[in-house]
Amino acid sequence: MEIKVISLKSAIFLFLFVLFFVAPHFFQFFNQGIVIPGDYFFYEGNFIESLDSLIIHIKENYLKSLNFIKNPIFIFFVFAAVFQKIIKEI
């Protein structure tokens, strides 16, 4: 029977994956506890009831989400691209 040994490339991949994508979730959990986004939206969200409230919602939230530096989805894709480039170089 052949014994499988984990390669150095696989170990580095696992370490970097955990560092970039898993560890931030644990840090957030230990700092904030369990946060359910749906509950936050229900109690703190903006409910659009008229055209005026729609315009206010667009001005305050939609335009704010176009700020790439603070947009979490953009940050995720930047880190994913960096991670992929590092893995290809190994």
C-alpha positions as CSV (number, residue, x, y, z in Angstrom):
1,M,0.0,0.0,0.0
2,E,1.3,3.4,-1.0
3,I,1.6,6.1,1.6
4,K,0.4,9.5,0.4
5,V,2.5,12.4,1.5
6,I,1.3,16.0,1.1
7,S,3.5,18.0,-1.1
8,L,5.1,21.4,-0.2
9,K,2.9,23.1,-2.9
10,S,-0.2,21.6,-1.4
11,A,0.8,22.7,2.1
12,I,1.5,26.2,1.0
13,F,-1.8,26.3,-0.9
14,L,-3.7,25.2,2.2
15,F,-1.9,27.7,4.4
16,L,-2.5,30.6,2.1
17,F,-6.2,29.6,1.5
18,V,-6.8,29.5,5.2
19,L,-5.0,32.7,5.8
20,F,-6.8,34.7,3.1
21,F,-10.3,33.2,3.1
22,V,-11.0,31.2,6.4
23,A,-9.2,33.2,9.1
24,P,-11.1,36.5,8.5
25,H,-14.3,34.7,9.2
26,F,-13.0,33.4,12.6
27,F,-11.7,36.9,13.5
28,Q,-15.0,38.5,12.6
29,F,-16.9,35.8,14.7
30,F,-14.7,36.4,17.7
31,N,-14.9,40.2,17.5
32,Q,-18.6,40.6,16.7
33,G,-20.3,37.3,17.5
34,I,-23.1,35.9,15.3
35,V,-24.5,38.6,13.0
36,I,-27.3,37.7,10.7
37,P,-27.4,40.2,7.8
38,G,-31.2,39.7,7.3
39,D,-32.0,40.8,10.8
40,Y,-29.8,43.9,10.5
41,F,-31.6,44.8,7.2
42,F,-35.0,44.2,8.8
43,Y,-34.4,46.4,11.8
44,E,-32.0,49.0,10.3
45,G,-32.7,48.8,6.5
46,N,-34.1,51.4,4.3
47,F,-37.7,50.6,3.2
48,I,-38.6,52.3,-0.1
49,E,-42.1,53.6,0.1
50,S,-42.2,56.4,-2.5
51,L,-40.2,57.9,-5.4
52,D,-38.6,60.3,-3.0
53,S,-37.4,57.6,-0.7
54,L,-36.1,55.7,-3.8
55,I,-34.0,58.7,-4.8
56,I,-32.7,59.1,-1.2
57,H,-31.9,55.3,-1.2
58,I,-30.0,55.6,-4.5
59,K,-28.0,58.7,-3.3
60,E,-27.0,57.2,0.1
61,N,-26.5,53.5,-0.7
62,Y,-26.0,52.8,-4.3
63,L,-23.4,55.5,-5.0
64,K,-21.6,54.6,-1.7
65,S,-21.3,51.0,-3.0
66,L,-19.4,52.2,-6.1
67,N,-16.5,53.2,-3.8
68,F,-14.1,50.4,-4.8
69,I,-11.9,50.8,-1.7
70,K,-14.7,50.1,0.8
71,N,-16.7,47.6,-1.4
72,P,-16.2,44.1,0.2
73,I,-16.9,42.3,-3.1
74,F,-14.2,44.2,-4.9
75,I,-11.8,43.6,-2.0
76,F,-12.6,39.9,-2.2
77,F,-11.9,39.7,-5.9
78,V,-8.6,41.6,-5.5
79,F,-7.4,39.1,-2.8
80,A,-8.7,36.2,-4.9
81,A,-6.6,37.4,-7.9
82,V,-3.5,37.9,-5.8
83,F,-4.0,34.5,-4.2
84,Q,-4.4,32.9,-7.7
85,K,-1.2,34.6,-8.9
86,I,0.7,33.4,-5.9
87,I,-0.5,29.8,-6.4
88,K,0.5,29.9,-10.1
89,E,4.0,31.0,-9.2
90,I,4.5,28.2,-6.7
